[in-house]
Amino acid sequence: MTDTVYTSNVVEAAAVPDGATSSPLKRALVYALLTAVSFIMLYPLLWMVSSSFKPENEIFATTSLIPQEFTLDAYRRGWNGLSVSFGYMFLNSLLISVLVVIGNLISCSMAAYAFTRLQFRGRGFWFALMLGTLMMPQHAVLIPQYLMFLKFGWVNTIMPLVVPKFFAIDAFFIFLMVQFFRGIPRELDEAAIMDGAGPLRIFLKVILPLSTPVLATAAVFSFIWTWDDFFAPLIYLNDIEKYTAQLGLRTFVDATAQSDWGALLAMSTLTVLPIFILFLLFQRLLIEGIATTGMKR
């Protein structure tokens, strides 16, 4: 009798759909809490966007997200208010970011392929040394790098920002790709070798086509980190016509004179758009690349 009752209860519990046991009130409270937390996190971004459409005297006068007077004057001042159009700074940032993405994808994927598929003396040592560079702060090598690029005549050009990326200096992306490449079955390499393929052909025809998620992840992160970088362009770029968008934003704030907050918020809104669009376009590949890295597939 007891076994019959227990079996009946198990069957009834299994017949209840997932989530049906939680009360509607509990779900409503959870959704309300998540909505409130999301609004708190997004409020600074929403305030920046709404304030870019407000007159200068209204920006700090209220915390409302709805402008009392809608105007595009801040965008006109921000775009054309400097000695160089902000569009040139956008193009400079775009050029540097695209070149960095290309350099990282080419060099880091080749380095990761060598660590995972090729046999050479001291491979483990060099891999450990590469991982050790992750713990080295950028400021520790700033002065030697600057002196080296100064001797090359590269200061006040985009060369220091781009050229090193073609030599696999970003250990994070190498490690990310190594973990992904390790999940690709070696039987595919052996089959390609039987067909007469060499290491380069295996890399181009076998490994890369199967590595779209991790390559997209590396590309998105490279673009975002380069686009948002303020420190490196500040060190190496001197002329305003060579400024990136992040350096251009800094010119709207002056500690010794009146700052143009409306233009700053307007151009800040525009600089966020490329990252937002990029994430929307590659969201699926980005999540897939992070979720599958280091996991056996």
C-alpha positions as a printed NumPy array, in Angstrom:
array([[  0.   ,   0.   ,   0.   ],
       [  2.783,   2.376,   0.901],
       [  4.635,   1.61 ,  -2.341],
       [  1.467,   2.288,  -4.323],
       [  0.939,   5.704,  -2.704],
       [  4.613,   6.646,  -3.213],
       [  4.471,   5.626,  -6.879],
       [  1.271,   7.642,  -7.371],
       [  2.862,  10.737,  -5.855],
       [  5.905,  10.401,  -8.086],
       [  3.703,  10.111, -11.174],
       [  1.652,  13.147, -10.177],
       [  4.793,  15.202,  -9.524],
       [  6.241,  14.217, -12.881],
       [  3.02 ,  15.239, -14.615],
       [  3.238,  18.803, -13.274],
       [  4.926,  21.117, -15.832],
       [  8.171,  22.821, -14.915],
       [  7.567,  26.117, -13.143],
       [  3.93 ,  25.298, -12.332],
       [  4.724,  24.667,  -8.684],
       [  5.886,  28.253,  -8.154],
       [  3.11 ,  30.707,  -7.41 ],
       [  2.3  ,  33.561,  -9.808],
       [  2.967,  36.021,  -6.985],
       [  6.489,  34.678,  -6.485],
       [  7.248,  34.915, -10.205],
       [  5.874,  38.451, -10.302],
       [  8.097,  39.473,  -7.388],
       [ 11.152,  37.959,  -9.072],
       [ 10.402,  39.76 , -12.346],
       [  9.825,  43.031, -10.504],
       [ 13.12 ,  42.68 ,  -8.658],
       [ 15.034,  41.882, -11.853],
       [ 13.38 ,  44.821, -13.628],
       [ 14.314,  47.192, -10.802],
       [ 17.933,  46.006, -10.725],
       [ 18.174,  46.254, -14.531],
       [ 16.827,  49.803, -14.451],
       [ 19.333,  50.809, -11.763],
       [ 22.199,  49.397, -13.839],
       [ 20.981,  50.989, -17.074],
       [ 20.013,  54.351, -15.584],
       [ 23.435,  56.027, -16.123],
       [ 23.385,  54.985, -19.782],
       [ 19.776,  56.097, -20.238],
       [ 20.549,  59.393, -18.495],
       [ 23.506,  60.001, -20.816],
       [ 21.377,  59.398, -23.911],
       [ 18.473,  61.543, -22.721],
       [ 20.761,  64.353, -21.517],
       [ 22.367,  64.549, -24.954],
       [ 19.016,  65.868, -26.226],
       [ 18.594,  68.436, -23.446],
       [ 19.661,  72.091, -23.428],
       [ 22.849,  72.818, -21.491],
       [ 21.014,  74.428, -18.539],
       [ 18.719,  71.416, -18.111],
       [ 21.308,  68.613, -17.968],
       [ 22.128,  68.836, -14.253],
       [ 18.932,  70.598, -13.212],
       [ 16.856,  67.409, -13.166],
       [ 17.297,  63.646, -13.033],
       [ 14.341,  63.006, -15.308],
       [ 14.969,  60.873, -18.376],
       [ 12.451,  62.846, -20.432],
       [ 13.794,  66.154, -21.811],
       [ 11.545,  69.13 , -21.163],
       [ 12.922,  70.687, -24.342],
       [ 14.17 ,  68.402, -27.105],
       [ 17.159,  69.727, -29.076],
       [ 19.961,  68.427, -31.314],
       [ 22.216,  71.402, -30.658],
       [ 24.611,  69.314, -28.524],
       [ 25.201,  66.936, -31.434],
       [ 25.959,  69.808, -33.803],
       [ 28.37 ,  71.393, -31.32 ],
       [ 30.061,  68.092, -30.577],
       [ 30.474,  67.07 , -34.206],
       [ 31.797,  70.401, -35.47 ],
       [ 32.831,  72.213, -32.282],
       [ 36.513,  71.224, -32.335],
       [ 39.223,  72.34 , -34.725],
       [ 38.9  ,  68.894, -36.332],
       [ 35.542,  67.28 , -36.999],
       [ 34.674,  64.517, -34.588],
       [ 34.046,  62.342, -37.64 ],
       [ 37.804,  62.176, -38.286],
       [ 38.32 ,  60.889, -34.763],
       [ 35.655,  58.283, -35.385],
       [ 37.482,  57.163, -38.515],
       [ 40.801,  57.05 , -36.657],
       [ 39.286,  54.83 , -33.957],
       [ 37.642,  52.633, -36.572],
       [ 40.868,  52.234, -38.553],
       [ 42.928,  51.35 , -35.487],
       [ 40.299,  48.953, -34.142],
       [ 39.916,  47.099, -37.451],
       [ 43.673,  46.732, -37.891],
       [ 44.026,  45.475, -34.31 ],
       [ 41.291,  42.896, -34.899],
       [ 43.001,  41.667, -38.069],
       [ 46.384,  41.499, -36.359],
       [ 45.078,  39.628, -33.322],
       [ 43.118,  37.098, -35.364],
       [ 46.053,  36.297, -37.63 ],
       [ 48.87 ,  36.195, -35.089],
       [ 47.04 ,  34.751, -32.071],
       [ 45.378,  31.986, -34.084],
       [ 48.73 ,  30.958, -35.562],
       [ 50.376,  30.964, -32.127],
       [ 47.521,  28.938, -30.661],
       [ 47.746,  26.437, -33.52 ],
       [ 51.469,  26.016, -32.89 ],
       [ 50.92 ,  25.385, -29.181],
       [ 48.163,  22.82 , -29.768],
       [ 49.176,  20.987, -32.941],
       [ 52.905,  21.396, -33.592],
       [ 55.732,  19.664, -31.753],
       [ 58.798,  21.797, -31.   ],
       [ 61.456,  21.994, -28.317],
       [ 60.399,  23.784, -25.143],
       [ 56.741,  24.062, -26.097],
       [ 55.562,  23.742, -22.505],
       [ 58.076,  26.309, -21.29 ],
       [ 57.12 ,  28.871, -23.914],
       [ 53.429,  28.312, -23.244],
       [ 53.967,  28.873, -19.51 ],
       [ 56.032,  31.973, -20.253],
       [ 53.257,  33.261, -22.488],
       [ 50.709,  32.758, -19.712],
       [ 53.038,  34.556, -17.322],
       [ 52.738,  37.73 , -19.369],
       [ 49.065,  37.88 , -18.358],
       [ 50.195,  38.812, -14.854],
       [ 52.545,  41.565, -16.031],
       [ 50.973,  45.028, -15.717],
       [ 51.064,  47.158, -18.851],
       [ 52.653,  50.06 , -16.987],
       [ 55.717,  47.95 , -16.174],
       [ 56.805,  47.93 , -19.834],
       [ 55.418,  51.333, -20.788],
       [ 58.685,  53.299, -20.647],
       [ 60.841,  50.713, -22.512],
       [ 58.181,  50.414, -25.19 ],
       [ 57.879,  54.164, -25.565],
       [ 61.652,  54.579, -25.916],
       [ 61.764,  51.798, -28.501],
       [ 58.945,  53.288, -30.582],
       [ 60.521,  56.734, -30.233],
       [ 63.737,  55.408, -31.79 ],
       [ 61.678,  53.837, -34.574],
       [ 60.093,  57.227, -35.26 ],
       [ 56.63 ,  55.83 , -34.628],
       [ 55.51 ,  58.272, -31.921],
       [ 52.544,  60.404, -33.054],
       [ 51.499,  57.667, -35.499],
       [ 49.181,  54.683, -35.197],
       [ 52.08 ,  52.245, -35.634],
       [ 52.669,  51.593, -31.88 ],
       [ 48.963,  50.874, -31.497],
       [ 48.697,  48.449, -34.423],
       [ 51.989,  46.788, -35.367],
       [ 52.566,  44.876, -32.079],
       [ 49.195,  43.161, -32.523],
       [ 50.575,  41.334, -35.576],
       [ 53.149,  39.637, -33.322],
       [ 50.728,  37.855, -30.953],
       [ 51.248,  40.029, -27.881],
       [ 47.759,  39.408, -26.436],
       [ 48.243,  36.255, -24.38 ],
       [ 44.58 ,  36.194, -23.371],
       [ 43.421,  35.551, -26.93 ],
       [ 46.138,  32.941, -27.48 ],
       [ 45.017,  31.077, -24.367],
       [ 41.362,  31.393, -25.426],
       [ 42.095,  29.886, -28.839],
       [ 44.362,  27.186, -27.406],
       [ 41.524,  25.981, -25.206],
       [ 39.164,  25.937, -28.18 ],
       [ 41.604,  24.228, -30.576],
       [ 42.192,  21.467, -28.034],
       [ 38.532,  20.507, -28.384],
       [ 38.833,  19.935, -32.144],
       [ 39.391,  16.179, -32.751],
       [ 42.886,  15.301, -33.902],
       [ 41.361,  12.658, -36.187],
       [ 40.539,  15.502, -38.576],
       [ 44.241,  16.416, -38.737],
       [ 45.175,  12.782, -39.38 ],
       [ 42.614,  12.52 , -42.17 ],
       [ 43.972,  15.701, -43.759],
       [ 47.55 ,  14.378, -43.485],
       [ 46.485,  11.186, -45.282],
       [ 45.189,  13.391, -48.091],
       [ 48.601,  15.044, -48.337],
       [ 47.882,  18.239, -46.383],
       [ 50.686,  19.994, -44.529],
       [ 50.491,  22.005, -41.287],
       [ 49.597,  25.244, -43.053],
       [ 46.828,  23.665, -45.087],
       [ 45.433,  21.909, -42.005],
       [ 45.413,  25.248, -40.201],
       [ 43.638,  27.036, -43.045],
       [ 41.27 ,  24.315, -44.212],
       [ 40.497,  22.368, -41.026],
       [ 41.141,  24.384, -37.873],
       [ 39.996,  27.873, -38.876],
       [ 36.651,  26.866, -40.454],
       [ 35.74 ,  25.028, -37.236],
       [ 36.82 ,  27.919, -35.008],
       [ 34.314,  30.584, -36.038],
       [ 32.882,  31.07 , -32.51 ],
       [ 36.23 ,  31.652, -30.796],
       [ 37.478,  33.841, -33.646],
       [ 34.33 ,  35.959, -33.407],
       [ 34.785,  36.214, -29.634],
       [ 38.385,  37.361, -30.037],
       [ 37.385,  39.831, -32.751],
       [ 34.595,  41.391, -30.68 ],
       [ 36.72 ,  41.736, -27.549],
       [ 39.661,  43.121, -29.556],
       [ 37.432,  45.724, -31.173],
       [ 35.753,  46.754, -27.916],
       [ 38.986,  47.004, -25.924],
       [ 40.725,  48.973, -28.676],
       [ 37.746,  51.237, -29.316],
       [ 37.469,  52.074, -25.601],
       [ 41.212,  52.43 , -25.04 ],
       [ 42.201,  55.864, -23.778],
       [ 45.618,  55.316, -22.247],
       [ 47.646,  54.054, -25.238],
       [ 46.446,  56.731, -27.708],
       [ 47.075,  59.366, -25.04 ],
       [ 50.709,  58.241, -24.799],
       [ 51.514,  57.95 , -28.493],
       [ 49.242,  60.45 , -30.303],
       [ 49.95 ,  64.179, -30.06 ],
       [ 48.213,  65.928, -32.969],
       [ 44.459,  66.437, -32.659],
       [ 43.824,  65.299, -36.234],
       [ 45.209,  61.885, -35.216],
       [ 43.134,  61.62 , -32.034],
       [ 40.819,  58.689, -31.476],
       [ 37.2  ,  59.152, -30.379],
       [ 38.111,  58.581, -26.728],
       [ 40.744,  61.318, -26.803],
       [ 38.275,  63.562, -28.601],
       [ 35.78 ,  63.156, -25.759],
       [ 38.38 ,  64.391, -23.294],
       [ 38.754,  67.672, -25.177],
       [ 35.202,  68.692, -24.219],
       [ 36.187,  68.785, -20.535],
       [ 38.509,  71.561, -19.426],
       [ 39.456,  72.109, -15.8  ],
       [ 40.559,  75.703, -16.485],
       [ 37.577,  76.767, -18.601],
       [ 33.91 ,  75.993, -19.137],
       [ 33.227,  72.362, -20.112],
       [ 30.716,  71.557, -22.84 ],
       [ 28.795,  68.781, -21.111],
       [ 26.074,  68.608, -23.736],
       [ 28.555,  67.979, -26.548],
       [ 30.422,  65.473, -24.371],
       [ 27.264,  63.454, -23.666],
       [ 26.17 ,  63.634, -27.297],
       [ 29.469,  62.343, -28.646],
       [ 29.636,  59.754, -25.866],
       [ 26.288,  58.45 , -27.054],
       [ 27.619,  58.148, -30.588],
       [ 30.769,  56.337, -29.459],
       [ 28.66 ,  53.716, -27.689],
       [ 26.672,  52.891, -30.838],
       [ 29.399,  50.895, -32.698],
       [ 29.943,  48.61 , -29.698],
       [ 26.201,  48.171, -29.211],
       [ 25.681,  47.299, -32.887],
       [ 28.672,  44.96 , -32.901],
       [ 27.355,  43.062, -29.891],
       [ 23.894,  42.713, -31.448],
       [ 25.344,  41.348, -34.693],
       [ 27.701,  38.826, -33.091],
       [ 25.853,  38.042, -29.859],
       [ 25.218,  34.396, -30.741],
       [ 28.789,  33.691, -31.808],
       [ 30.161,  35.601, -28.825],
       [ 28.162,  33.579, -26.311],
       [ 28.921,  30.327, -28.13 ],
       [ 32.637,  31.066, -28.224],
       [ 32.797,  31.778, -24.496],
       [ 30.52 ,  28.876, -23.531],
       [ 32.401,  26.239, -25.54 ],
       [ 35.957,  27.376, -24.785],
       [ 37.687,  24.812, -22.618],
       [ 34.809,  22.346, -22.871],
       [ 35.068,  19.004, -24.578],
       [ 32.671,  18.912, -27.489]])
